[in-house]
Amino acid sequence: MRGLKTFFSVLFYSLQAAVTTIVLDNGYGRGDLSAFLLWTIPFCLLMIPIGKALRTISGSWRFQSRLTVFLFVPFFSGLLWGFLVLKFLGFWFGLFSFPVTLCWMAAGLVALASWEMVNHFHPRVLGRTAILLGSLLICGAIPPTISKAFIYLSGEQTLDVSLFRWFPGPEPFSGVEERDLVNLSDSDIIAIRKAGITGRVLGDGGGKRGNGPEARLLFFVRTMPDREISLPLPDRCFMIYYEVAPNQFERWPKNAKVRKEQIRIIPARLDKDVGPDLRRANEINFVTADSRFNLPFDYPKDRGR
Protein backbone atom coordinates (compact mmCIF):
# COMPACT_ATOMS: atom_id res chain seq x y z
CA MET A 1 0.00 0.00 0.00
CA ARG A 2 2.81 2.42 0.85
CA GLY A 3 4.44 1.57 -2.44
CA LEU A 4 1.34 2.72 -4.32
CA LYS A 5 1.22 5.91 -2.25
CA THR A 6 4.85 6.61 -3.13
CA PHE A 7 4.27 5.92 -6.83
CA PHE A 8 1.24 8.15 -7.22
CA SER A 9 2.63 10.89 -4.97
CA VAL A 10 5.80 11.19 -7.03
CA LEU A 11 3.78 11.03 -10.26
CA PHE A 12 1.34 13.69 -9.07
CA TYR A 13 3.99 16.12 -7.86
CA SER A 14 6.17 15.59 -10.96
CA LEU A 15 3.27 16.48 -13.26
CA GLN A 16 2.24 19.36 -11.01
CA ALA A 17 5.76 20.83 -11.14
CA ALA A 18 5.87 20.44 -14.93
CA VAL A 19 2.41 21.94 -15.52
CA THR A 20 3.15 24.90 -13.20
CA THR A 21 6.41 25.60 -15.04
CA ILE A 22 4.67 25.45 -18.43
CA VAL A 23 1.80 27.70 -17.31
CA LEU A 24 4.23 30.30 -15.94
CA ASP A 25 6.02 30.21 -19.31
CA ASN A 26 2.81 30.99 -21.21
CA GLY A 27 2.25 27.41 -22.31
CA TYR A 28 5.69 26.90 -23.83
CA GLY A 29 6.62 23.22 -23.56
CA ARG A 30 3.16 21.69 -23.27
CA GLY A 31 3.92 19.49 -26.27
CA ASP A 32 6.64 17.75 -24.23
CA LEU A 33 4.33 16.60 -21.41
CA SER A 34 3.71 13.16 -22.92
CA ALA A 35 7.45 12.48 -23.26
CA PHE A 36 7.97 13.78 -19.72
CA LEU A 37 5.28 11.42 -18.42
CA LEU A 38 6.93 8.50 -20.23
CA TRP A 39 10.22 9.12 -18.37
CA THR A 40 8.51 10.00 -15.08
CA ILE A 41 6.84 6.59 -14.66
CA PRO A 42 10.13 4.65 -14.23
CA PHE A 43 11.29 7.39 -11.83
CA CYS A 44 8.15 6.78 -9.75
CA LEU A 45 8.87 3.03 -9.76
CA LEU A 46 12.46 3.74 -8.67
CA MET A 47 11.22 5.81 -5.73
CA ILE A 48 9.24 2.87 -4.27
CA PRO A 49 12.30 0.87 -3.08
CA ILE A 50 14.07 4.10 -2.12
CA GLY A 51 11.14 5.10 0.09
CA LYS A 52 10.97 1.63 1.64
CA ALA A 53 14.70 1.64 2.37
CA LEU A 54 14.51 5.09 3.96
CA ARG A 55 11.62 4.04 6.22
CA THR A 56 13.54 0.92 7.29
CA ILE A 57 16.82 2.73 7.98
CA SER A 58 15.36 5.77 9.74
CA GLY A 59 12.52 4.07 11.62
CA SER A 60 14.05 4.66 15.07
CA TRP A 61 15.45 8.13 14.36
CA ARG A 62 14.12 11.43 15.70
CA PHE A 63 11.48 13.02 13.47
CA GLN A 64 13.71 15.96 12.46
CA SER A 65 16.49 13.64 11.31
CA ARG A 66 14.06 11.36 9.53
CA LEU A 67 12.39 14.27 7.75
CA THR A 68 15.76 15.61 6.61
CA VAL A 69 16.59 12.25 5.05
CA PHE A 70 13.16 12.06 3.38
CA LEU A 71 13.71 15.51 1.92
CA PHE A 72 17.21 15.31 0.55
CA VAL A 73 17.67 11.68 -0.55
CA PRO A 74 14.66 11.82 -2.91
CA PHE A 75 15.72 15.31 -4.04
CA PHE A 76 19.13 14.06 -5.15
CA SER A 77 17.48 10.92 -6.54
CA GLY A 78 15.62 13.22 -8.94
CA LEU A 79 18.93 14.82 -9.91
CA LEU A 80 20.47 11.38 -10.50
CA TRP A 81 17.47 10.29 -12.56
CA GLY A 82 17.78 13.38 -14.73
CA PHE A 83 21.47 12.59 -15.30
CA LEU A 84 20.65 8.99 -16.29
CA VAL A 85 17.98 10.14 -18.74
CA LEU A 86 20.47 12.65 -20.17
CA LYS A 87 23.07 9.92 -20.70
CA PHE A 88 20.47 7.68 -22.34
CA LEU A 89 18.90 10.29 -24.63
CA GLY A 90 22.05 12.31 -25.35
CA PHE A 91 21.31 15.17 -27.75
CA TRP A 92 17.56 14.53 -27.62
CA PHE A 93 17.43 15.41 -23.92
CA GLY A 94 18.08 19.05 -24.83
CA LEU A 95 14.85 19.13 -26.85
CA PHE A 96 12.75 19.19 -23.67
CA SER A 97 11.28 22.70 -23.53
CA PHE A 98 11.18 22.93 -19.73
CA PRO A 99 13.59 21.84 -16.95
CA VAL A 100 12.49 18.21 -16.50
CA THR A 101 15.29 17.35 -14.05
CA LEU A 102 14.18 20.16 -11.73
CA CYS A 103 10.62 18.80 -11.88
CA TRP A 104 11.83 15.36 -10.76
CA MET A 105 13.96 16.90 -8.04
CA ALA A 106 11.04 18.98 -6.78
CA ALA A 107 8.73 15.96 -6.78
CA GLY A 108 11.30 13.90 -4.90
CA LEU A 109 11.72 16.68 -2.35
CA VAL A 110 8.05 16.93 -1.34
CA ALA A 111 6.40 13.59 -2.22
CA LEU A 112 7.89 11.33 0.44
CA ALA A 113 8.41 14.10 3.00
CA SER A 114 4.74 15.14 2.89
CA TRP A 115 3.61 11.59 3.64
CA GLU A 116 6.16 11.36 6.45
CA MET A 117 4.69 14.51 8.01
CA VAL A 118 1.16 13.10 7.73
CA ASN A 119 2.24 9.82 9.35
CA HIS A 120 4.03 11.62 12.17
CA PHE A 121 1.45 14.26 13.10
CA HIS A 122 -1.73 12.33 12.17
CA PRO A 123 -3.47 15.62 11.36
CA ARG A 124 -7.16 16.05 10.77
CA VAL A 125 -8.59 17.21 7.44
CA LEU A 126 -7.46 20.81 7.91
CA GLY A 127 -3.91 19.74 8.74
CA ARG A 128 -3.73 17.37 5.79
CA THR A 129 -5.00 20.13 3.52
CA ALA A 130 -2.34 22.52 4.84
CA ILE A 131 0.41 19.96 4.19
CA LEU A 132 -0.93 19.31 0.68
CA LEU A 133 -1.15 23.02 -0.20
CA GLY A 134 2.31 23.70 1.20
CA SER A 135 3.74 20.80 -0.78
CA LEU A 136 2.04 22.02 -3.96
CA LEU A 137 3.42 25.54 -3.53
CA ILE A 138 6.95 24.34 -2.83
CA CYS A 139 6.93 21.79 -5.65
CA GLY A 140 5.54 24.26 -8.17
CA ALA A 141 7.96 27.03 -7.17
CA ILE A 142 11.20 25.03 -7.29
CA PRO A 143 11.65 24.47 -11.08
CA PRO A 144 10.92 28.03 -12.32
CA THR A 145 12.77 29.65 -9.39
CA ILE A 146 15.96 27.61 -9.78
CA SER A 147 15.78 27.82 -13.58
CA LYS A 148 15.45 31.63 -13.61
CA ALA A 149 18.15 32.00 -10.95
CA PHE A 150 20.52 29.85 -13.01
CA ILE A 151 19.82 31.89 -16.16
CA TYR A 152 20.36 35.16 -14.30
CA LEU A 153 23.61 34.05 -12.65
CA SER A 154 24.94 32.49 -15.85
CA GLY A 155 24.66 35.82 -17.65
CA GLU A 156 22.37 34.50 -20.40
CA GLN A 157 20.13 36.94 -22.21
CA THR A 158 17.46 37.02 -24.89
CA LEU A 159 18.86 38.94 -27.84
CA ASP A 160 16.07 40.67 -29.80
CA VAL A 161 17.46 42.11 -33.05
CA SER A 162 15.68 44.28 -35.63
CA LEU A 163 17.40 45.23 -38.91
CA PHE A 164 16.57 48.28 -41.01
CA ARG A 165 17.57 49.87 -44.33
CA TRP A 166 18.01 53.56 -43.61
CA PHE A 167 17.72 56.40 -46.14
CA PRO A 168 18.63 59.60 -44.19
CA GLY A 169 16.69 62.72 -45.08
CA PRO A 170 15.45 66.00 -43.61
CA GLU A 171 11.98 64.68 -42.74
CA PRO A 172 11.50 63.47 -39.14
CA PHE A 173 11.24 59.74 -38.50
CA SER A 174 7.55 58.84 -38.76
CA GLY A 175 7.62 55.06 -38.68
CA VAL A 176 8.91 52.01 -40.47
CA GLU A 177 7.76 51.04 -43.93
CA GLU A 178 7.00 47.36 -44.62
CA ARG A 179 6.98 46.30 -40.96
CA ASP A 180 6.00 42.67 -41.58
CA LEU A 181 9.36 41.39 -40.32
CA VAL A 182 9.82 43.79 -37.40
CA ASN A 183 7.69 44.98 -34.53
CA LEU A 184 8.49 48.32 -32.93
CA SER A 185 7.05 49.34 -29.60
CA ASP A 186 6.21 52.93 -28.67
CA SER A 187 9.37 53.08 -26.54
CA ASP A 188 11.43 51.87 -29.55
CA ILE A 189 10.05 54.69 -31.70
CA ILE A 190 10.79 57.31 -29.03
CA ALA A 191 14.38 56.00 -28.71
CA ILE A 192 14.87 56.06 -32.50
CA ARG A 193 13.89 59.72 -32.59
CA LYS A 194 16.16 60.55 -29.67
CA ALA A 195 19.05 58.84 -31.50
CA GLY A 196 18.62 61.32 -34.34
CA ILE A 197 17.33 58.93 -36.98
CA THR A 198 15.53 60.87 -39.74
CA GLY A 199 14.32 60.08 -43.24
CA ARG A 200 12.92 56.81 -44.57
CA VAL A 201 13.35 53.50 -42.79
CA LEU A 202 12.52 50.06 -44.18
CA GLY A 203 12.18 47.12 -41.79
CA ASP A 204 13.36 43.88 -43.34
CA GLY A 205 14.82 41.44 -40.88
CA GLY A 206 15.78 40.32 -37.42
CA GLY A 207 14.75 37.79 -34.82
CA LYS A 208 14.99 36.72 -31.21
CA ARG A 209 17.37 34.18 -29.70
CA GLY A 210 18.39 32.97 -26.23
CA ASN A 211 16.98 32.90 -22.71
CA GLY A 212 16.88 35.31 -19.85
CA PRO A 213 16.58 39.09 -19.53
CA GLU A 214 16.10 40.87 -22.83
CA ALA A 215 18.73 42.78 -24.79
CA ARG A 216 17.10 44.87 -27.55
CA LEU A 217 19.30 45.80 -30.51
CA LEU A 218 18.29 47.94 -33.52
CA PHE A 219 20.54 48.26 -36.60
CA PHE A 220 20.16 51.10 -39.12
CA VAL A 221 22.24 50.38 -42.22
CA ARG A 222 22.78 52.79 -45.12
CA THR A 223 25.29 51.04 -47.39
CA MET A 224 26.65 47.61 -48.14
CA PRO A 225 29.92 47.16 -46.19
CA ASP A 226 32.98 46.02 -48.12
CA ARG A 227 34.55 44.14 -45.20
CA GLU A 228 33.64 42.41 -41.95
CA ILE A 229 32.79 44.69 -39.00
CA SER A 230 32.61 43.58 -35.35
CA LEU A 231 30.64 45.45 -32.70
CA PRO A 232 29.97 44.63 -29.02
CA LEU A 233 26.57 43.27 -28.05
CA PRO A 234 24.33 45.06 -25.53
CA ASP A 235 24.30 43.62 -22.03
CA ARG A 236 20.62 43.15 -21.10
CA CYS A 237 19.69 46.64 -22.24
CA PHE A 238 18.36 48.63 -25.21
CA MET A 239 20.81 49.83 -27.85
CA ILE A 240 20.84 51.26 -31.37
CA TYR A 241 23.64 51.01 -33.93
CA TYR A 242 23.39 53.44 -36.85
CA GLU A 243 25.76 53.87 -39.78
CA VAL A 244 27.53 57.25 -39.89
CA ALA A 245 29.92 56.45 -42.76
CA PRO A 246 30.73 53.40 -44.87
CA ASN A 247 31.89 50.58 -42.54
CA GLN A 248 31.42 52.83 -39.47
CA PHE A 249 28.68 52.59 -36.84
CA GLU A 250 27.93 54.59 -33.72
CA ARG A 251 25.78 53.41 -30.85
CA TRP A 252 23.02 55.08 -28.90
CA PRO A 253 22.96 55.65 -26.03
CA LYS A 254 26.73 56.04 -25.91
CA ASN A 255 26.86 54.85 -22.28
CA ALA A 256 24.89 51.66 -22.97
CA LYS A 257 26.34 48.66 -21.17
CA VAL A 258 28.00 46.25 -23.59
CA ARG A 259 29.51 42.78 -23.45
CA LYS A 260 32.78 41.34 -24.65
CA GLU A 261 30.76 39.22 -27.08
CA GLN A 262 30.60 40.66 -30.59
CA ILE A 263 28.10 40.74 -33.40
CA ARG A 264 29.79 40.45 -36.78
CA ILE A 265 28.46 42.35 -39.79
CA ILE A 266 29.55 40.45 -42.88
CA PRO A 267 28.71 41.00 -46.56
CA ALA A 268 27.15 37.66 -47.49
CA ARG A 269 29.47 37.31 -50.49
CA LEU A 270 32.46 37.34 -48.09
CA ASP A 271 30.95 35.02 -45.44
CA LYS A 272 33.13 31.91 -45.37
CA ASP A 273 30.88 30.21 -42.80
CA VAL A 274 28.08 29.59 -45.31
CA GLY A 275 27.94 27.60 -48.51
CA PRO A 276 28.60 29.17 -51.93
CA ASP A 277 24.86 29.21 -52.74
CA LEU A 278 24.23 31.49 -49.71
CA ARG A 279 26.98 33.99 -50.52
CA ARG A 280 24.58 36.41 -52.14
CA ALA A 281 25.85 39.74 -53.41
CA ASN A 282 22.85 41.69 -52.11
CA GLU A 283 22.67 40.54 -48.48
CA ILE A 284 24.39 41.36 -45.22
CA ASN A 285 24.75 38.71 -42.52
CA PHE A 286 24.64 39.64 -38.83
CA VAL A 287 26.31 36.83 -36.87
CA THR A 288 26.73 36.16 -33.13
CA ALA A 289 28.17 33.12 -31.40
CA ASP A 290 24.83 31.28 -31.52
CA SER A 291 22.60 33.06 -34.04
CA ARG A 292 22.50 34.49 -37.55
CA PHE A 293 20.30 37.16 -39.12
CA ASN A 294 20.33 38.63 -42.61
CA LEU A 295 19.33 41.93 -44.22
CA PRO A 296 18.56 41.98 -47.98
CA PHE A 297 19.81 44.82 -50.20
CA ASP A 298 18.05 43.78 -53.42
CA TYR A 299 15.36 46.50 -53.45
CA PRO A 300 13.95 48.03 -56.63
CA LYS A 301 15.49 51.39 -57.39
CA ASP A 302 12.37 53.39 -56.52
CA ARG A 303 12.47 52.08 -52.93
CA GLY A 304 15.88 53.59 -52.30
CA ARG A 305 15.04 57.20 -53.06
C-alpha positions in Angstrom: 0.0 0.0 0.0 2.8 2.4 0.9 4.4 1.6 -2.4 1.3 2.7 -4.3 1.2 5.9 -2.2 4.8 6.6 -3.1 4.3 5.9 -6.8 1.2 8.1 -7.2 2.6 10.9 -5.0 5.8 11.2 -7.0 3.8 11.0 -10.3 1.3 13.7 -9.1 4.0 16.1 -7.9 6.2 15.6 -11.0 3.3 16.5 -13.3 2.2 19.4 -11.0 5.8 20.8 -11.1 5.9 20.4 -14.9 2.4 21.9 -15.5 3.1 24.9 -13.2 6.4 25.6 -15.0 4.7 25.5 -18.4 1.8 27.7 -17.3 4.2 30.3 -15.9 6.0 30.2 -19.3 2.8 31.0 -21.2 2.3 27.4 -22.3 5.7 26.9 -23.8 6.6 23.2 -23.6 3.2 21.7 -23.3 3.9 19.5 -26.3 6.6 17.7 -24.2 4.3 16.6 -21.4 3.7 13.2 -22.9 7.4 12.5 -23.3 8.0 13.8 -19.7 5.3 11.4 -18.4 6.9 8.5 -20.2 10.2 9.1 -18.4 8.5 10.0 -15.1 6.8 6.6 -14.7 10.1 4.7 -14.2 11.3 7.4 -11.8 8.1 6.8 -9.8 8.9 3.0 -9.8 12.5 3.7 -8.7 11.2 5.8 -5.7 9.2 2.9 -4.3 12.3 0.9 -3.1 14.1 4.1 -2.1 11.1 5.1 0.1 11.0 1.6 1.6 14.7 1.6 2.4 14.5 5.1 4.0 11.6 4.0 6.2 13.5 0.9 7.3 16.8 2.7 8.0 15.4 5.8 9.7 12.5 4.1 11.6 14.1 4.7 15.1 15.4 8.1 14.4 14.1 11.4 15.7 11.5 13.0 13.5 13.7 16.0 12.5 16.5 13.6 11.3 14.1 11.4 9.5 12.4 14.3 7.7 15.8 15.6 6.6 16.6 12.2 5.1 13.2 12.1 3.4 13.7 15.5 1.9 17.2 15.3 0.5 17.7 11.7 -0.6 14.7 11.8 -2.9 15.7 15.3 -4.0 19.1 14.1 -5.2 17.5 10.9 -6.5 15.6 13.2 -8.9 18.9 14.8 -9.9 20.5 11.4 -10.5 17.5 10.3 -12.6 17.8 13.4 -14.7 21.5 12.6 -15.3 20.6 9.0 -16.3 18.0 10.1 -18.7 20.5 12.7 -20.2 23.1 9.9 -20.7 20.5 7.7 -22.3 18.9 10.3 -24.6 22.0 12.3 -25.4 21.3 15.2 -27.8 17.6 14.5 -27.6 17.4 15.4 -23.9 18.1 19.0 -24.8 14.9 19.1 -26.8 12.7 19.2 -23.7 11.3 22.7 -23.5 11.2 22.9 -19.7 13.6 21.8 -16.9 12.5 18.2 -16.5 15.3 17.4 -14.0 14.2 20.2 -11.7 10.6 18.8 -11.9 11.8 15.4 -10.8 14.0 16.9 -8.0 11.0 19.0 -6.8 8.7 16.0 -6.8 11.3 13.9 -4.9 11.7 16.7 -2.3 8.1 16.9 -1.3 6.4 13.6 -2.2 7.9 11.3 0.4 8.4 14.1 3.0 4.7 15.1 2.9 3.6 11.6 3.6 6.2 11.4 6.4 4.7 14.5 8.0 1.2 13.1 7.7 2.2 9.8 9.4 4.0 11.6 12.2 1.5 14.3 13.1 -1.7 12.3 12.2 -3.5 15.6 11.4 -7.2 16.1 10.8 -8.6 17.2 7.4 -7.5 20.8 7.9 -3.9 19.7 8.7 -3.7 17.4 5.8 -5.0 20.1 3.5 -2.3 22.5 4.8 0.4 20.0 4.2 -0.9 19.3 0.7 -1.2 23.0 -0.2 2.3 23.7 1.2 3.7 20.8 -0.8 2.0 22.0 -4.0 3.4 25.5 -3.5 7.0 24.3 -2.8 6.9 21.8 -5.6 5.5 24.3 -8.2 8.0 27.0 -7.2 11.2 25.0 -7.3 11.7 24.5 -11.1 10.9 28.0 -12.3 12.8 29.7 -9.4 16.0 27.6 -9.8 15.8 27.8 -13.6 15.4 31.6 -13.6 18.2 32.0 -10.9 20.5 29.8 -13.0 19.8 31.9 -16.2 20.4 35.2 -14.3 23.6 34.0 -12.7 24.9 32.5 -15.9 24.7 35.8 -17.7 22.4 34.5 -20.4 20.1 36.9 -22.2 17.5 37.0 -24.9 18.9 38.9 -27.8 16.1 40.7 -29.8 17.5 42.1 -33.1 15.7 44.3 -35.6 17.4 45.2 -38.9 16.6 48.3 -41.0 17.6 49.9 -44.3 18.0 53.6 -43.6 17.7 56.4 -46.1 18.6 59.6 -44.2 16.7 62.7 -45.1 15.4 66.0 -43.6 12.0 64.7 -42.7 11.5 63.5 -39.1 11.2 59.7 -38.5 7.5 58.8 -38.8 7.6 55.1 -38.7 8.9 52.0 -40.5 7.8 51.0 -43.9 7.0 47.4 -44.6 7.0 46.3 -41.0 6.0 42.7 -41.6 9.4 41.4 -40.3 9.8 43.8 -37.4 7.7 45.0 -34.5 8.5 48.3 -32.9 7.0 49.3 -29.6 6.2 52.9 -28.7 9.4 53.1 -26.5 11.4 51.9 -29.5 10.1 54.7 -31.7 10.8 57.3 -29.0 14.4 56.0 -28.7 14.9 56.1 -32.5 13.9 59.7 -32.6 16.2 60.5 -29.7 19.0 58.8 -31.5 18.6 61.3 -34.3 17.3 58.9 -37.0 15.5 60.9 -39.7 14.3 60.1 -43.2 12.9 56.8 -44.6 13.4 53.5 -42.8 12.5 50.1 -44.2 12.2 47.1 -41.8 13.4 43.9 -43.3 14.8 41.4 -40.9 15.8 40.3 -37.4 14.8 37.8 -34.8 15.0 36.7 -31.2 17.4 34.2 -29.7 18.4 33.0 -26.2 17.0 32.9 -22.7 16.9 35.3 -19.8 16.6 39.1 -19.5 16.1 40.9 -22.8 18.7 42.8 -24.8 17.1 44.9 -27.5 19.3 45.8 -30.5 18.3 47.9 -33.5 20.5 48.3 -36.6 20.2 51.1 -39.1 22.2 50.4 -42.2 22.8 52.8 -45.1 25.3 51.0 -47.4 26.7 47.6 -48.1 29.9 47.2 -46.2 33.0 46.0 -48.1 34.6 44.1 -45.2 33.6 42.4 -42.0 32.8 44.7 -39.0 32.6 43.6 -35.4 30.6 45.5 -32.7 30.0 44.6 -29.0 26.6 43.3 -28.0 24.3 45.1 -25.5 24.3 43.6 -22.0 20.6 43.1 -21.1 19.7 46.6 -22.2 18.4 48.6 -25.2 20.8 49.8 -27.8 20.8 51.3 -31.4 23.6 51.0 -33.9 23.4 53.4 -36.9 25.8 53.9 -39.8 27.5 57.2 -39.9 29.9 56.5 -42.8 30.7 53.4 -44.9 31.9 50.6 -42.5 31.4 52.8 -39.5 28.7 52.6 -36.8 27.9 54.6 -33.7 25.8 53.4 -30.8 23.0 55.1 -28.9 23.0 55.6 -26.0 26.7 56.0 -25.9 26.9 54.9 -22.3 24.9 51.7 -23.0 26.3 48.7 -21.2 28.0 46.2 -23.6 29.5 42.8 -23.5 32.8 41.3 -24.7 30.8 39.2 -27.1 30.6 40.7 -30.6 28.1 40.7 -33.4 29.8 40.5 -36.8 28.5 42.3 -39.8 29.6 40.4 -42.9 28.7 41.0 -46.6 27.1 37.7 -47.5 29.5 37.3 -50.5 32.5 37.3 -48.1 30.9 35.0 -45.4 33.1 31.9 -45.4 30.9 30.2 -42.8 28.1 29.6 -45.3 27.9 27.6 -48.5 28.6 29.2 -51.9 24.9 29.2 -52.7 24.2 31.5 -49.7 27.0 34.0 -50.5 24.6 36.4 -52.1 25.9 39.7 -53.4 22.8 41.7 -52.1 22.7 40.5 -48.5 24.4 41.4 -45.2 24.7 38.7 -42.5 24.6 39.6 -38.8 26.3 36.8 -36.9 26.7 36.2 -33.1 28.2 33.1 -31.4 24.8 31.3 -31.5 22.6 33.1 -34.0 22.5 34.5 -37.5 20.3 37.2 -39.1 20.3 38.6 -42.6 19.3 41.9 -44.2 18.6 42.0 -48.0 19.8 44.8 -50.2 18.0 43.8 -53.4 15.4 46.5 -53.4 14.0 48.0 -56.6 15.5 51.4 -57.4 12.4 53.4 -56.5 12.5 52.1 -52.9 15.9 53.6 -52.3 15.0 57.2 -53.1 
